[in-house]
Amino acid sequence: MATPGPDPRTTVLDTLARLDGSRSTCLVLDQFEELWTLGATAEDRTAVVEALLAWATAPSPHPARVVCLLYTSDAADERSSV
């Protein structure tokens, strides 16, 4: 489990780097709204989403790589675009 924090690109890339792919994994990112509420740039948001998508869809001998994004509903309009 991780939270994006003030430097979401580094946080997510570091988190993904620690996952060795040796087993099925569910990555939970709590407070995902921080990508919009803590001042991340559009480039940072795009890089985070692309990294998560690449990790989740990468070839793996294990059946599951799951990403769960948790966020509060009060900032839903801000998250309508990456």
Backbone as CSV, one residue per row, in Angstrom:
resi,resn,N_x,N_y,N_z,CA_x,CA_y,CA_z,C_x,C_y,C_z
1,MET,0.850,-1.173,0.000,0.000,0.000,0.000,0.894,1.233,0.000
2,ALA,0.476,2.223,-0.768,1.222,3.476,-0.852,0.231,4.622,-1.048
3,THR,0.697,5.828,-0.796,-0.062,7.032,-1.131,0.811,7.868,-2.060
4,PRO,0.202,8.568,-3.033,0.995,9.336,-3.993,1.868,10.405,-3.360
5,GLY,1.341,11.132,-2.376,2.110,12.169,-1.712,2.471,13.320,-2.636
6,PRO,3.373,14.194,-2.200,3.722,15.388,-2.972,4.563,15.103,-4.213
7,ASP,5.166,13.921,-4.304,5.962,13.541,-5.470,5.461,12.183,-5.982
8,PRO,4.278,12.178,-6.593,3.638,10.908,-6.955,4.418,10.076,-7.959
9,ARG,5.091,10.730,-8.885,5.844,9.970,-9.888,6.925,9.132,-9.210
10,THR,7.706,9.742,-8.340,8.765,9.020,-7.639,8.183,7.955,-6.720
11,THR,7.139,8.302,-5.992,6.523,7.343,-5.068,6.051,6.098,-5.797
12,VAL,5.321,6.280,-6.888,4.772,5.131,-7.609,5.879,4.339,-8.292
13,LEU,6.817,5.013,-8.938,7.899,4.288,-9.602,8.745,3.509,-8.597
14,ASP,9.027,4.096,-7.438,9.782,3.389,-6.403,9.002,2.190,-5.870
15,THR,7.708,2.372,-5.679,6.861,1.277,-5.200,6.842,0.135,-6.207
16,LEU,6.668,0.457,-7.481,6.649,-0.577,-8.513,7.996,-1.286,-8.619
17,ALA,9.081,-0.562,-8.425,10.413,-1.158,-8.507,10.640,-2.192,-7.399
18,ARG,9.978,-2.007,-6.272,10.132,-2.959,-5.159,9.329,-4.242,-5.364
19,LEU,8.401,-4.241,-6.303,7.592,-5.434,-6.566,8.346,-6.311,-7.549
20,ASP,8.795,-7.455,-7.091,9.685,-8.284,-7.915,8.966,-9.207,-8.890
21,GLY,7.651,-9.290,-8.828,6.923,-10.131,-9.774,6.980,-11.611,-9.463
22,SER,7.438,-11.962,-8.269,7.575,-13.376,-7.937,6.265,-14.027,-7.499
23,ARG,5.223,-13.223,-7.373,3.920,-13.776,-6.984,2.818,-12.826,-7.436
24,SER,1.594,-13.303,-7.385,0.457,-12.439,-7.697,0.423,-11.298,-6.692
25,THR,0.068,-10.104,-7.165,0.160,-8.924,-6.319,-1.038,-8.012,-6.520
26,CYS,-1.515,-7.455,-5.428,-2.517,-6.400,-5.463,-1.855,-5.149,-4.888
27,LEU,-1.662,-4.160,-5.726,-1.076,-2.890,-5.305,-2.205,-1.934,-4.962
28,VAL,-2.211,-1.427,-3.750,-3.246,-0.504,-3.288,-2.637,0.889,-3.175
29,LEU,-3.226,1.827,-3.891,-2.818,3.231,-3.787,-3.945,3.997,-3.109
30,ASP,-3.705,4.342,-1.871,-4.695,5.076,-1.087,-4.535,6.567,-1.346
31,GLN,-5.599,7.300,-1.180,-5.607,8.750,-1.361,-5.136,9.140,-2.768
32,PHE,-5.626,8.413,-3.761,-5.218,8.663,-5.143,-5.563,10.080,-5.599
33,GLU,-6.511,10.717,-4.925,-6.859,12.102,-5.263,-5.686,13.053,-5.077
34,GLU,-4.661,12.627,-4.335,-3.487,13.476,-4.143,-2.809,13.821,-5.472
35,LEU,-3.051,13.027,-6.509,-2.507,13.373,-7.827,-3.060,14.708,-8.307
36,TRP,-4.234,15.087,-7.821,-4.850,16.350,-8.219,-4.795,17.399,-7.122
37,THR,-4.822,16.966,-5.863,-4.949,17.942,-4.772,-3.625,18.452,-4.220
38,LEU,-2.516,17.769,-4.510,-1.220,18.209,-3.971,-0.332,18.872,-5.020
39,GLY,-0.914,19.216,-6.162,-0.173,20.007,-7.134,0.647,19.251,-8.155
40,ALA,0.409,17.962,-8.335,1.139,17.225,-9.375,0.790,17.804,-10.744
41,THR,1.750,17.792,-11.631,1.509,18.301,-12.984,0.761,17.253,-13.804
42,ALA,0.220,17.686,-14.925,-0.440,16.751,-15.838,0.541,15.686,-16.314
43,GLU,1.789,16.076,-16.509,2.819,15.115,-16.928,3.062,14.068,-15.848
44,ASP,3.081,14.493,-14.585,3.240,13.547,-13.482,2.061,12.570,-13.427
45,ARG,0.850,13.112,-13.553,-0.332,12.248,-13.511,-0.297,11.236,-14.646
46,THR,0.061,11.688,-15.833,0.140,10.784,-16.980,1.200,9.715,-16.753
47,ALA,2.355,10.109,-16.234,3.434,9.153,-15.979,3.015,8.110,-14.950
48,VAL,2.306,8.526,-13.918,1.840,7.599,-12.890,0.859,6.594,-13.490
49,VAL,-0.124,7.084,-14.218,-1.128,6.190,-14.807,-0.480,5.250,-15.817
50,GLU,0.415,5.751,-16.645,1.096,4.890,-17.622,1.953,3.827,-16.935
51,ALA,2.626,4.201,-15.853,3.450,3.229,-15.123,2.588,2.144,-14.491
52,LEU,1.463,2.544,-13.917,0.558,1.561,-13.323,-0.010,0.625,-14.380
53,LEU,-0.396,1.175,-15.507,-0.934,0.357,-16.594,0.124,-0.600,-17.128
54,ALA,1.335,-0.116,-17.308,2.420,-0.975,-17.802,2.702,-2.105,-16.822
55,TRP,2.730,-1.800,-15.539,2.985,-2.832,-14.539,1.861,-3.869,-14.529
56,ALA,0.622,-3.397,-14.536,-0.522,-4.305,-14.432,-0.670,-5.206,-15.656
57,THR,-0.194,-4.761,-16.808,-0.383,-5.533,-18.045,0.901,-6.211,-18.529
58,ALA,1.980,-6.082,-17.781,3.253,-6.691,-18.190,3.141,-8.211,-18.150
59,PRO,3.798,-8.885,-19.091,3.800,-10.354,-19.059,4.362,-10.850,-17.726
60,SER,3.695,-11.829,-17.163,4.107,-12.363,-15.866,3.697,-13.825,-15.786
61,PRO,4.513,-14.641,-15.138,4.125,-16.037,-14.961,3.018,-16.209,-13.922
62,HIS,2.674,-15.151,-13.237,1.660,-15.220,-12.191,0.355,-14.642,-12.705
63,PRO,-0.753,-15.204,-12.267,-2.032,-14.855,-12.877,-2.572,-13.469,-12.567
64,ALA,-2.106,-12.844,-11.519,-2.777,-11.596,-11.152,-1.806,-10.485,-10.787
65,ARG,-2.007,-9.364,-11.420,-1.413,-8.090,-11.019,-2.573,-7.117,-11.013
66,VAL,-2.950,-6.683,-9.835,-4.137,-5.863,-9.662,-3.733,-4.525,-9.061
67,VAL,-4.335,-3.457,-9.559,-4.136,-2.124,-8.993,-5.476,-1.647,-8.454
68,CYS,-5.505,-1.295,-7.176,-6.694,-0.733,-6.539,-6.401,0.728,-6.216
69,LEU,-7.219,1.616,-6.751,-7.055,3.048,-6.504,-8.147,3.497,-5.548
70,LEU,-7.762,4.013,-4.400,-8.711,4.480,-3.397,-8.652,6.001,-3.353
71,TYR,-9.828,6.621,-3.394,-9.877,8.078,-3.344,-11.204,8.524,-2.778
72,THR,-11.240,9.750,-2.286,-12.478,10.297,-1.756,-13.325,10.821,-2.903
73,SER,-14.605,10.777,-2.733,-15.516,11.171,-3.807,-15.656,12.686,-3.953
74,ASP,-15.197,13.468,-2.998,-15.410,14.910,-3.060,-14.603,15.614,-4.126
75,ALA,-13.609,14.947,-4.724,-12.817,15.568,-5.788,-12.994,14.823,-7.119
76,ALA,-14.118,14.142,-7.291,-14.335,13.303,-8.477,-14.273,14.092,-9.779
77,ASP,-14.783,15.299,-9.828,-14.758,16.072,-11.066,-13.339,16.374,-11.520
78,GLU,-12.432,16.578,-10.581,-11.042,16.874,-10.915,-10.347,15.679,-11.540
79,ARG,-10.802,14.466,-11.246,-10.154,13.248,-11.740,-10.728,12.774,-13.062
80,SER,-11.546,13.548,-13.689,-12.184,13.097,-14.932,-11.224,13.045,-16.093
81,SER,-10.053,13.648,-15.970,-9.043,13.562,-17.031,-7.683,13.359,-16.402
82,VAL,-6.817,12.694,-17.151,-5.461,12.425,-16.638,-4.537,13.527,-17.048
